[in-house]
Amino acid sequence: MADKSLLVVAAHPDDEVLGCGATVRLLVDDGWQAHLVLMTHGIGGRHDSGEDTPEIIEAKTQLAGQTDAAAAELGFATVTRFDFPDNRMDTISRMDLSHSIRAVVEKERPYLVLTHHHGDYNWDHGQTFEAVMMACRRDPTEFSPHEIRTFEVPSSTERGAKLPDRVFCPTIYTDVAATIAVKKRALQCYAGEYRPYPHARSVEGLEYLARQRGIEAGLEYAEAFQLIRKIED
């Protein structure tokens, strides 16, 4: 493929690992260039105030270092942070969100975009999906990615409402037997983010989900995606 570039747009640090980490590493190993956009800093939602207190500033710095370590494991060439308010993205206009993403799309010109499922439990995920769709709209006078897929995030996607228009329905399975171990290492870079089993966001949880998706596709391990749009050359 001539345009070996992909863009991951994630709402929070660690979503990129949980949702598509093994696939990113697989594509990077195949010669793709990967870029990461993080919409929020991932800290403020755990505090009553959205203000940058000294505690939050210190936590942001620590989490940014963990993100850089995880990004290195997965092979991201660039990491762009927008620092929108965590778990408060609904307070920002969708136009502002989409314009921020659009600037990266125009700069990196990705062939493939990976982002959140619209029906996730976490509302920042839904806001991110809508902003990505606006930023990647098809227009013959502008660049737009050829393919958009959504990924599942353990502890969010499975908690969403089990309604026909909200449930994650995989249509693409990536064989990640060669890179599932890298995904686990990348998750462990986020010392404060992963949880002990049986939490879905545990190392064991990632293992079991990858095996389940693998079983669905006749593979040992897989990551699953829902195809939103694909333009054939």
Secondary structure as UniProt FT lines:
FT   STRAND          5..10
FT   TURN            13..14
FT   HELIX           15..29
FT   TURN            30..31
FT   STRAND          33..40
FT   HELIX           44..46
FT   HELIX           54..74
FT   STRAND          76..84
FT   TURN            86..87
FT   HELIX           89..91
FT   HELIX           94..108
FT   STRAND          112..116
FT   TURN            118..119
FT   HELIX           123..135
FT   TURN            140..141
FT   STRAND          147..151
FT   TURN            154..156
FT   TURN            158..159
FT   TURN            164..166
FT   STRAND          172..175
FT   TURN            177..179
FT   HELIX           180..189
FT   TURN            191..193
FT   TURN            197..198
FT   TURN            200..201
FT   HELIX           203..217
FT   STRAND          222..230
//
